[in-house]
Amino acid sequence: MARAKISLSELCSDGDALYWLESRPAEAGRVVFVRAGTDGPRDHSPPGVSIRSRVHEYGGGAVCLLPRHPGAFAYVDQADQRIWACAGAGEAPRPLTAPAPDGELHNHGGLSATPDGEWVLAVREVHPADDVRPRRSVIALPVRGGPVSTIAEGHDFFGSPRVHPENGWVAVVAWDHPDMPWDASRLLVLPVSRRARGKAPMLVAGAPLAVAGGPDESVGQPAWSAEGTLRFVSDRSGWWQPYVLSLRHRDGFALIGSTPADPVDVWLWRGAGDVVSLRPGADGLLPAGDVSRAEPFSLTGRRGRPVHGALYRPSPGGRGAEAGAGPPLVVWCHGGPTSACSAGLDLVVQFFTTRGFAVACVDYAGSSGYGRAYRCALWDEWGVADAEDCLDAALHLAALGEADPERMAVRGGSSGGMTALNALASGEGFRACTSLYGVTDLLALAATTHDFEAHYSDRLIGPLPEARARYVTRSPVSRAHDMAGAILLLQGTEDAVVPPAQAELMRDALVAAGVACDLRFFEGEGHGFRRAETIIAALEAELAFYLDQLRL
């Protein structure tokens, strides 16, 4: 499972081949740029380099192709966060950005190139030496060398700069505190022109024009068609939908995705029924009869709201349930909390179903995929509605005979870890909880979180200091005496999103309350485990924990 837990992202094409980023647990989580041409997939990035952005802490847009320069690309080096250009496989990279001044930290992401391949656009994030709030802007870098041009500034955040095919316009998404981009954002279009400063080329931008978005609308994913039509998604109707769509393709299209029986992969669609996988060895991980497929379910929760989820039944070859009882159940609380479960093959889910567990992935209030109203249902309710929905889903499945009500556990990572811990504190059904790098102290999180999420909780809980009491009462660390079962805490030592101190605070509170707790740290891991040895150790610990606590 650990060897095959590959993450794929940033799929692109130069017309002759497909490219994507591929993280590899077996290489300590290194992220590699892969090219798939007529000779199949091959590593395309320099040996030993890991490509990953830290913009907005979570990164994204860490690589882009350079049009009209076959095989050439620009990327963000995970080690120094500088932007580098590389002419292709086997070629030595060269830097496009200088090292940050002493005391400062410069992160880059959101890379894209002009249609002629002569400029790379990027979001630059500057962390000043005096530790004040980071500054962000959209910059343009001449590939052949020269000064940096500033294209856009004046907003707290930028994302996805994209250049018109005739170079005359740049589209970019912008938003400001306290909004998160999926709550309120704007799509800006700026005219750009090329000028020279002495002998140095410059890109100069004019005044931005807001073409979509606003205080009650989320926009994103801007892209220009070959004819120059701007495409984007917006939730102005209550659902994220594409607008001004004008898609053309020559030989089909490619996508990153998964099916209920196949893990995440790069797929090429060339017409009806003609879909092929481009990554050899990605299939055949489990016999077809052992794959548990998602079965959607819905219920009405205790407050009359709908709750959605997916049930994975134990695999036929898994450990059987006791006579007359349903199988043991693991309820899965996704992170975010503005995220969602996937119906595609998840090998962690299958790890448990092949061992006789049922798994229920719950899209609690606030989840994506069910419209803006459902997504906003968590406003002022984080720490309450999400935990209630996950517990209600477990009780619902137990009532249907799909799970043994005496053998139910709950797990979650990041914000999902907090959801899982609060669900355990209800005392109504769960016997064990696993929190992976989970939030445990909301006040401490608000004081230490990175700038991107600095005001995330303003809507989810309430602004500080007015809502301080809510932050305290909804923090799992304040509910240690209410925990109705044992707890396993799994934490990376280098986590900058949910610092290790959160896990230590939770452990200390549980020990003081007399609640069984096991805290395990993983050296060098951040927010999410990327190394194969960590993934293996964490899953072995979690499985042993459930076998013990659920008396299996």
TORVEXLO-321010 format. One line per 3 residues: their letters; for each residue z, x, y of C-alpha. Coordinates in nm, 4 decimals. Example, Ala and Ser with C-alpha at 12.3 -4.5 7.8 and 13.67 -1.06 7.14 Angstrom:
BEGIN
as = 0.7800/1.2300/-0.4500; 0.7140/1.3670/-0.1060
// end
This chain:
BEGIN
mar = 0.0000/0.0000/0.0000; 0.0942/0.2736/0.2452; -0.2224/0.4717/0.1750
aki = -0.4391/0.1665/0.2373; -0.2532/0.0436/0.5471; -0.5279/0.1598/0.7828
sls = -0.5531/0.0185/1.1350; -0.9023/-0.0239/1.2807; -0.9885/-0.0828/1.6463
elc = -1.2370/-0.0322/1.9294; -1.5565/-0.1023/1.7383; -1.8710/-0.0008/1.9290
sdg = -2.2341/0.0939/1.8711; -2.5019/0.3124/2.0267; -2.7811/0.1207/1.8539
dal = -2.8206/0.3763/1.5750; -2.4705/0.3784/1.4291; -2.1362/0.2022/1.4431
ywl = -1.8156/0.3725/1.5590; -1.4498/0.2788/1.5413; -1.0987/0.4198/1.5667
esr = -0.9086/0.4522/1.2400; -0.5366/0.5330/1.2106; -0.4337/0.7160/0.8955
pae = -0.0769/0.7014/0.7649; -0.1553/0.9807/0.5193; -0.2262/1.2100/0.8179
agr = 0.1013/1.1332/0.9981; -0.0594/0.8382/1.1759; -0.3440/1.0413/1.3308
vvf = -0.6145/0.8244/1.4916; -0.9707/0.9384/1.4195; -1.3057/0.8328/1.5723
vra = -1.5401/0.7449/1.2841; -1.9208/0.7191/1.2895; -2.1065/0.5100/1.0309
gtd = -2.4796/0.5794/1.0257; -2.7349/0.5700/0.7478; -2.5338/0.8370/0.5650
gpr = -2.2143/0.6300/0.5671; -1.8825/0.6775/0.7522; -1.7989/1.0285/0.8733
dhs = -1.5238/1.1645/1.0967; -1.6730/1.2120/1.4422; -1.3812/1.3330/1.6554
ppg = -1.2607/1.6949/1.6678; -1.0440/1.8083/1.3738; -0.6714/1.7740/1.4344
vsi = -0.7120/1.5532/1.7413; -0.5423/1.2125/1.7501; -0.6992/0.9607/1.9885
rsr = -0.4471/0.7231/2.1405; -0.3671/0.5906/2.4882; -0.0226/0.5233/2.6327
vhe = -0.1316/0.3130/2.9329; 0.0972/0.0089/2.9689; 0.2955/0.1792/2.6885
ygg = 0.0929/-0.0020/2.4199; -0.2338/0.1713/2.5050; -0.5869/0.0520/2.4355
gav = -0.9346/0.1613/2.5366; -0.8785/0.5184/2.4178; -1.2459/0.5960/2.3499
cll = -1.5953/0.5087/2.4714; -1.9483/0.6189/2.3881; -2.1656/0.7920/2.6482
prh = -2.5012/0.6080/2.6589; -2.8230/0.8136/2.6593; -2.6339/1.1040/2.5062
pga = -2.6603/1.0423/2.1291; -2.3294/1.0913/1.9529; -2.1429/1.1840/2.2727
fay = -1.8154/1.0151/2.3611; -1.5080/1.0371/2.5829; -1.1555/0.9925/2.4546
vdq = -0.7848/1.0101/2.5393; -0.5983/1.2827/2.3524; -0.2667/1.1461/2.2267
adq = -0.0968/1.4817/2.2817; -0.1646/1.5249/2.6554; -0.3046/1.1827/2.7618
riw = -0.5938/1.3568/2.9361; -0.9528/1.2334/2.9064; -1.1895/1.4640/2.7193
aca = -1.5647/1.4541/2.6586; -1.7267/1.5603/2.3332; -2.1003/1.5940/2.2640
gag = -2.0581/1.4893/1.9014; -1.9204/1.5860/1.5617; -1.8584/1.9588/1.5364
eap = -1.8826/2.0116/1.9126; -1.5980/2.1522/2.1211; -1.4434/1.8972/2.3623
rpl = -1.4017/1.9658/2.7335; -1.1542/1.8019/2.9727; -1.2614/1.5481/3.2334
tap = -0.9148/1.5172/3.3877; -0.6845/1.7938/3.5052; -0.3240/1.8287/3.3882
apd = -0.0774/1.6134/3.5796; 0.1190/1.7852/3.8593; 0.4572/1.9230/3.7644
gel = 0.7103/1.6467/3.7119; 0.4489/1.3705/3.6903; 0.3026/1.1977/3.3872
hnh = -0.0554/1.0664/3.3896; -0.1653/0.8219/3.1196; -0.5220/0.6997/3.0782
ggl = -0.6838/0.4120/2.8934; -0.9360/0.1313/2.9197; -1.2266/0.3762/2.8943
sat = -1.5849/0.2650/2.9529; -1.9023/0.4441/3.0596; -2.1821/0.3695/3.3016
pdg = -2.5125/0.2723/3.1335; -2.6612/0.6136/3.2062; -2.3636/0.7900/3.0482
ewv = -2.2971/0.9955/3.3625; -1.9585/0.8453/3.4541; -1.6481/0.7420/3.2638
lav = -1.4286/0.4676/3.4093; -1.0623/0.4499/3.3155; -0.7287/0.2978/3.4074
rev = -0.5000/0.5722/3.5364; -0.1232/0.5251/3.5207; 0.0837/0.7677/3.7288
hpa = 0.4540/0.8089/3.6568; 0.5914/0.9928/3.9637; 0.8468/1.2710/3.9414
ddv = 1.1080/1.0579/4.1192; 1.0947/0.8011/3.8351; 0.9959/0.5102/4.0602
rpr = 0.7681/0.2348/3.9351; 0.4375/0.3655/3.7953; 0.1175/0.3288/3.9995
rsv = -0.2112/0.2215/3.8444; -0.5705/0.2360/3.9566; -0.9232/0.2338/3.8174
ial = -1.0900/0.5726/3.8459; -1.4392/0.7105/3.7805; -1.4969/1.0588/3.6355
pvr = -1.8344/1.2372/3.6504; -1.9161/1.3591/3.3011; -2.0861/1.6720/3.4365
ggp = -1.7817/1.7617/3.6443; -1.6645/1.6785/3.9948; -1.3907/1.4972/4.1857
vst = -1.2252/1.1763/4.0749; -1.3360/0.8552/4.2491; -1.0928/0.5658/4.2917
iae = -1.2678/0.2351/4.2197; -0.9820/-0.0168/4.2419; -0.6154/-0.0128/4.3384
ghd = -0.3591/-0.2403/4.4988; -0.2484/-0.4351/4.1907; 0.0371/-0.3585/3.9533
ffg = -0.1900/-0.3544/3.6481; -0.5571/-0.3179/3.5605; -0.7448/-0.3508/3.2340
spr = -1.0936/-0.3438/3.0830; -1.3157/-0.2009/3.3602; -1.6793/-0.2708/3.2684
vhp = -1.9960/-0.1582/3.4472; -2.3020/-0.3760/3.5116; -2.6110/-0.2557/3.3181
eng = -2.7799/-0.1605/3.6439; -2.4672/0.0198/3.7713; -2.4278/-0.1987/4.0816
wva = -2.1071/-0.3829/3.9867; -1.7800/-0.3234/3.8084; -1.5765/-0.6045/3.6515
vva = -1.2049/-0.5490/3.5894; -0.9003/-0.7601/3.5005; -0.5974/-0.7331/3.7318
wdh = -0.2487/-0.8820/3.7365; 0.0833/-0.8281/3.9103; 0.4535/-0.8523/3.8434
pdm = 0.6151/-1.0776/3.7289; 0.3133/-1.2113/3.5383; 0.2012/-1.1015/3.1947
pwd = -0.1784/-1.0923/3.1524; -0.1770/-1.3809/2.9033; 0.0089/-1.5966/3.1587
asr = -0.1747/-1.5259/3.4842; -0.4466/-1.2726/3.5612; -0.7656/-1.2391/3.7649
llv = -1.1158/-1.1171/3.6970; -1.2417/-0.9045/3.9854; -1.5967/-0.7916/4.0526
lpv = -1.6530/-0.4956/4.2852; -1.9844/-0.3612/4.4193; -2.0243/0.0123/4.3567
srr = -2.2676/0.2684/4.4901; -2.3278/0.6392/4.4388; -2.2804/0.8841/4.7200
arg = -2.2403/1.2557/4.7579; -1.9499/1.4386/4.9147; -2.1079/1.7713/4.9846
kap = -2.2720/1.8515/4.6524; -2.0209/1.6482/4.4542; -2.1193/1.2998/4.3295
mlv = -1.8904/1.0065/4.4065; -1.8717/0.6401/4.3077; -1.7689/0.4207/4.5989
aga = -1.6506/0.0615/4.5531; -1.6618/-0.2223/4.8030; -1.4211/-0.5121/4.8503
pla = -1.3325/-0.6952/4.5268; -1.4354/-1.0538/4.4648; -1.2139/-1.2700/4.2400
vag = -1.4488/-1.4682/4.0174; -1.1982/-1.6213/3.7731; -0.8289/-1.6505/3.6998
gpd = -0.5299/-1.7360/3.9115; -0.1604/-1.8270/3.8943; -0.2127/-2.0753/3.6103
esv = -0.5035/-1.9123/3.4294; -0.5366/-1.6141/3.1977; -0.8668/-1.4265/3.1804
gqp = -0.9802/-1.1227/2.9854; -1.2399/-0.9418/2.7769; -1.5073/-0.9011/3.0470
aws = -1.8477/-0.7849/2.9272; -2.1971/-0.7713/3.0746; -2.5020/-0.8830/2.8804
aeg = -2.8164/-0.6716/2.8772; -2.9575/-0.9081/3.1400; -2.6569/-0.8593/3.3668
tlr = -2.4719/-1.1852/3.2940; -2.0950/-1.1522/3.3074; -1.9042/-1.2910/3.0100
fvs = -1.5286/-1.3366/2.9832; -1.2631/-1.5543/2.8222; -1.0350/-1.7935/3.0092
drs = -0.7688/-2.0459/2.9141; -0.8391/-2.2731/3.2120; -0.9026/-2.5596/2.9681
gww = -0.5775/-2.4958/2.7812; -0.7452/-2.2770/2.5185; -0.8959/-1.9296/2.5418
qpy = -1.2692/-1.9909/2.5383; -1.5776/-1.7826/2.6292; -1.7488/-1.8542/2.9600
vls = -2.1017/-1.7735/3.0809; -2.1933/-1.6669/2.7300; -2.5390/-1.5135/2.6835
lrh = -2.5251/-1.3082/2.3623; -2.8313/-1.1348/2.2202; -2.8517/-0.9038/1.9242
rdg = -3.1257/-0.7034/1.7555; -3.0186/-0.6460/1.3992; -2.7081/-0.8612/1.3699
fal = -2.3626/-0.7749/1.4923; -2.0538/-0.5925/1.3747; -1.6874/-0.6845/1.3856
igs = -1.3441/-0.5689/1.2774; -1.1640/-0.8302/1.0735; -1.0152/-0.9303/0.7417
tpa = -1.0596/-1.2114/0.4926; -0.7927/-1.3755/0.2756; -0.8892/-1.1352/-0.0043
dpv = -0.9980/-0.8236/0.1892; -0.7917/-0.5984/0.4190; -0.9014/-0.5186/0.7701
dvw = -1.2440/-0.3588/0.7636; -1.5612/-0.3009/0.9634; -1.8167/-0.5664/0.8716
lwr = -2.1879/-0.5847/0.9494; -2.3396/-0.9335/0.9686; -2.7187/-0.9390/0.9354
gag = -2.7834/-1.3064/0.8753; -2.6651/-1.5982/0.6666; -2.4895/-1.4669/0.3571
dvv = -2.5688/-1.1042/0.4388; -2.2320/-0.9462/0.5239; -2.1455/-0.5938/0.4136
slr = -1.8385/-0.3722/0.4374; -1.8932/-0.0333/0.5991; -1.5814/0.1456/0.4749
pga = -1.6090/0.2596/0.1122; -1.3017/0.2065/-0.1009; -1.1581/-0.0665/0.1234
dgl = -1.1816/-0.3284/-0.1503; -1.0361/-0.3490/-0.4962; -0.6787/-0.2776/-0.3884
lpa = -0.5490/-0.5713/-0.5912; -0.6987/-0.7672/-0.8790; -0.8447/-1.0877/-0.7384
gdv = -0.6002/-1.2970/-0.9402; -0.3018/-1.1203/-0.7856; -0.3973/-1.1863/-0.4231
sra = -0.1866/-1.4580/-0.2626; -0.3854/-1.6516/-0.0017; -0.2465/-1.8123/0.3109
epf = -0.1866/-2.1879/0.2882; -0.1381/-2.3417/0.6345; 0.1562/-2.5744/0.6879
slt = 0.2938/-2.7691/0.9824; 0.6141/-2.9570/1.0453; 0.8049/-3.1260/1.3217
grr = 1.0990/-2.9127/1.4281; 1.4476/-3.0253/1.5242; 1.3454/-3.0829/1.8868
grp = 1.0377/-3.2859/1.7994; 0.7967/-2.9981/1.8641; 0.5256/-2.9002/1.6141
vhg = 0.5799/-2.5780/1.4202; 0.2940/-2.4019/1.2429; 0.2818/-2.1360/0.9764
aly = 0.1209/-2.0016/0.6616; 0.2753/-1.9915/0.3145; 0.1926/-1.7207/0.0608
rps = 0.3034/-1.8180/-0.2878; 0.4242/-1.5562/-0.5389; 0.1422/-1.3890/-0.7289
pgg = 0.0986/-1.5035/-1.0901; 0.2071/-1.1624/-1.2168; 0.5144/-1.1412/-0.9953
rga = 0.8785/-1.1818/-1.0894; 0.9439/-1.5416/-1.1884; 1.1969/-1.7757/-1.0286
eag = 1.4993/-1.9041/-1.2135; 1.4448/-2.2177/-1.4170; 1.4510/-2.5266/-1.1968
agp = 1.4508/-2.3280/-0.8718; 1.1837/-2.2286/-0.6286; 1.1036/-1.8619/-0.5680
plv = 1.2990/-1.6429/-0.3279; 1.1544/-1.6692/0.0226; 1.0979/-1.4120/0.2963
vwc = 1.0305/-1.5685/0.6362; 0.8161/-1.3458/0.8577; 0.8768/-1.3558/1.2351
hgg = 0.5825/-1.1953/1.4173; 0.6373/-0.9770/1.7233; 0.5223/-1.0232/2.0780
pts = 0.6627/-1.2824/2.1100; 0.3231/-1.3838/2.2542; 0.1340/-1.3039/1.9352
acs = 0.0454/-1.4802/1.6111; 0.0253/-1.4419/1.2365; -0.3045/-1.3549/1.0713
agl = -0.4492/-1.5335/0.7711; -0.6280/-1.2168/0.6602; -0.5065/-0.9983/0.3770
dlv = -0.1886/-0.8177/0.4801; -0.0767/-0.5626/0.2262; 0.2879/-0.5860/0.3308
vqf = 0.2806/-0.9589/0.2531; 0.1169/-0.8836/-0.0816; 0.3794/-0.6169/-0.1515
ftt = 0.6375/-0.8963/-0.1658; 0.4284/-1.1709/-0.3279; 0.3360/-0.9387/-0.6158
rgf = 0.7089/-0.8950/-0.6728; 0.7794/-1.2667/-0.7032; 0.8636/-1.3582/-0.3444
ava = 0.7124/-1.6398/-0.1445; 0.6366/-1.5343/0.2139; 0.6186/-1.7732/0.5097
cvd = 0.4621/-1.6399/0.8295; 0.5736/-1.8657/1.1149; 0.3865/-1.9196/1.4407
yag = 0.6891/-2.0333/1.6367; 0.6874/-2.1768/1.9902; 0.5181/-1.9267/2.2211
ssg = 0.2626/-1.8078/1.9671; -0.1035/-1.7582/2.0515; -0.3818/-1.9545/1.8876
ygr = -0.2595/-2.3091/1.9542; -0.3443/-2.3469/2.3227; -0.1741/-2.2604/2.6496
ayr = 0.0858/-2.5404/2.6269; 0.2093/-2.4131/2.2882; 0.2133/-2.0577/2.4217
cal = 0.4190/-2.1619/2.7230; 0.6667/-2.3619/2.5110; 0.8813/-2.0477/2.4828
wde = 0.9353/-2.0194/2.8583; 1.3133/-2.0319/2.9209; 1.3639/-2.0693/2.5427
wgv = 1.3199/-1.7175/2.3991; 1.6025/-1.6446/2.1608; 1.6506/-2.0144/2.0836
ada = 1.3258/-2.2011/2.0122; 1.1695/-1.9143/1.8175; 1.4738/-1.8752/1.5910
edc = 1.5017/-2.2519/1.5417; 1.1360/-2.2796/1.4428; 1.1628/-2.0020/1.1846
lda = 1.4757/-2.1552/1.0345; 1.3229/-2.5049/1.0365; 1.0158/-2.3695/0.8556
alh = 1.2360/-2.2182/0.5838; 1.4375/-2.5382/0.5384; 1.1153/-2.7411/0.5308
laa = 0.9663/-2.5270/0.2542; 1.2921/-2.5334/0.0580; 1.3011/-2.9135/0.0808
lge = 0.9486/-2.9238/-0.0634; 1.0557/-2.7063/-0.3557; 0.8506/-2.4105/-0.2363
adp = 1.1580/-2.1868/-0.2043; 1.5075/-2.1489/-0.3427; 1.7416/-2.2525/-0.0567
erm = 2.0068/-2.0099/-0.1872; 1.7719/-1.7096/-0.1800; 1.6070/-1.6953/0.1580
avr = 1.5717/-1.3883/0.3793; 1.4167/-1.3386/0.7222; 1.2412/-1.0338/0.8676
ggs = 1.0727/-0.9362/1.1917; 0.9667/-0.6417/1.4023; 1.0178/-0.5768/1.7747
sgg = 1.0766/-0.9159/1.9401; 1.0418/-1.0655/1.5922; 1.3447/-0.8618/1.4923
mta = 1.5474/-1.0445/1.7553; 1.4086/-1.3770/1.6324; 1.5082/-1.2903/1.2757
lna = 1.8609/-1.1829/1.3743; 1.9174/-1.4988/1.5792; 1.7896/-1.7102/1.2900
las = 2.0438/-1.5417/1.0604; 2.3192/-1.6120/1.3132; 2.2590/-1.9873/1.2815
geg = 2.4444/-1.9824/0.9495; 2.2234/-2.2569/0.8060; 2.0134/-2.0946/0.5391
fra = 1.9328/-1.7252/0.5410; 2.1281/-1.4783/0.3290; 1.9746/-1.1515/0.4519
cts = 1.7789/-1.0153/0.7476; 1.5618/-0.7092/0.8080; 1.5009/-0.6067/1.1682
lyg = 1.2357/-0.3407/1.2250; 1.2757/-0.1741/1.5672; 1.4086/-0.5103/1.6857
vtd = 1.5469/-0.6174/2.0220; 1.9241/-0.6645/2.0001; 2.0534/-0.6448/2.3592
lla = 1.8452/-0.8286/2.6177; 2.0321/-0.6936/2.9194; 1.9877/-0.3372/2.7980
laa = 1.6212/-0.4087/2.7282; 1.5711/-0.5437/3.0803; 1.7323/-0.2303/3.2236
tth = 1.5307/0.0206/3.0193; 1.1976/-0.1428/2.9319; 0.8687/0.0045/3.0478
dfe = 0.6873/-0.1234/3.3553; 0.4298/-0.3369/3.1734; 0.7028/-0.5674/3.0385
ahy = 0.9470/-0.5251/3.3266; 0.9282/-0.8969/3.4131; 0.8206/-1.0368/3.0763
sdr = 1.1600/-1.1986/3.0230; 1.1635/-1.3646/3.3679; 0.9678/-1.6555/3.2236
lig = 1.0899/-1.6287/2.8661; 1.4601/-1.6356/2.9587; 1.5003/-1.6438/3.3363
plp = 1.5195/-1.4020/3.6293; 1.8122/-1.1679/3.6722; 2.0832/-1.1826/3.7894
ear = 2.0733/-1.5643/3.7968; 2.0157/-1.5966/3.4198; 2.2535/-1.3180/3.3138
ary = 2.4626/-1.5504/3.0950; 2.1530/-1.6463/2.8948; 2.0673/-1.2817/2.8339
vtr = 2.4142/-1.2253/2.6931; 2.4409/-1.5334/2.4730; 2.0893/-1.4941/2.3281
spv = 2.1326/-1.1268/2.2416; 2.1966/-1.0674/1.8690; 2.4516/-0.7996/1.9610
sra = 2.6639/-1.0790/2.1139; 2.6374/-1.2873/1.7967; 2.7554/-1.0341/1.5403
hdm = 3.0458/-1.2582/1.4321; 2.7972/-1.5412/1.3643; 2.5777/-1.3445/1.1242
aga = 2.5763/-1.5266/0.7923; 2.4382/-1.2468/0.5764; 2.3759/-0.8758/0.5401
ill = 2.1433/-0.6885/0.7767; 1.9046/-0.3959/0.7333; 1.8022/-0.2170/1.0555
lqg = 1.4957/0.0114/1.0455; 1.4302/0.2166/1.3596; 1.2107/0.5013/1.4844
ted = 1.3822/0.7795/1.6763; 1.1013/0.8097/1.9348; 1.0703/0.4396/2.0205
avv = 1.0135/0.4025/2.3958; 0.9697/0.0232/2.3849; 1.2910/-0.0681/2.2006
ppa = 1.5029/0.2487/2.2211; 1.7140/0.3611/1.9232; 2.0262/0.2719/2.1197
qae = 1.9451/-0.0956/2.0567; 1.9828/-0.0446/1.6805; 2.3008/0.1594/1.7268
lmr = 2.4579/-0.1103/1.9450; 2.3772/-0.3718/1.6815; 2.5192/-0.1606/1.4007
dal = 2.8435/-0.0986/1.5900; 2.8853/-0.4691/1.6688; 2.8226/-0.5662/1.3055
vaa = 3.0669/-0.3096/1.1727; 3.3310/-0.4363/1.4149; 3.2636/-0.7920/1.2967
gva = 3.2889/-0.6957/0.9303; 2.9233/-0.7769/0.8564; 2.7407/-0.5641/0.5986
cdl = 2.4844/-0.3490/0.7767; 2.2598/-0.0550/0.6880; 2.0870/0.1353/0.9717
rff = 1.8118/0.3801/0.8816; 1.6383/0.6046/1.1342; 1.2926/0.7546/1.0853
ege = 1.2380/1.0811/1.2685; 0.9327/1.1054/1.4916; 0.8363/0.7378/1.4605
ghg = 0.7865/0.5197/1.7652; 0.7449/0.1452/1.8082; 0.5795/0.0670/1.4771
frr = 0.5691/0.2920/1.1743; 0.2492/0.4949/1.1324; 0.3233/0.7641/0.8746
aet = 0.2673/0.6926/0.5067; 0.6010/0.8399/0.4033; 0.7822/0.6177/0.6559
iia = 0.5975/0.3044/0.5457; 0.6868/0.3769/0.1823; 1.0520/0.4541/0.2518
ale = 1.0955/0.1469/0.4745; 0.9407/-0.0925/0.2202; 1.1370/0.0532/-0.0707
ael = 1.4576/0.0113/0.1294; 1.3687/-0.3452/0.2257; 1.2807/-0.4459/-0.1299
afy = 1.6021/-0.2973/-0.2708; 1.7974/-0.4752/0.0034; 1.6557/-0.8166/-0.0923
ldq = 1.7004/-0.7588/-0.4644; 2.0661/-0.6839/-0.3997; 2.1484/-0.9468/-0.1390
lrl = 1.9544/-1.2313/-0.3043; 2.0873/-1.1294/-0.6486; 1.7451/-1.0937/-0.8076
// end
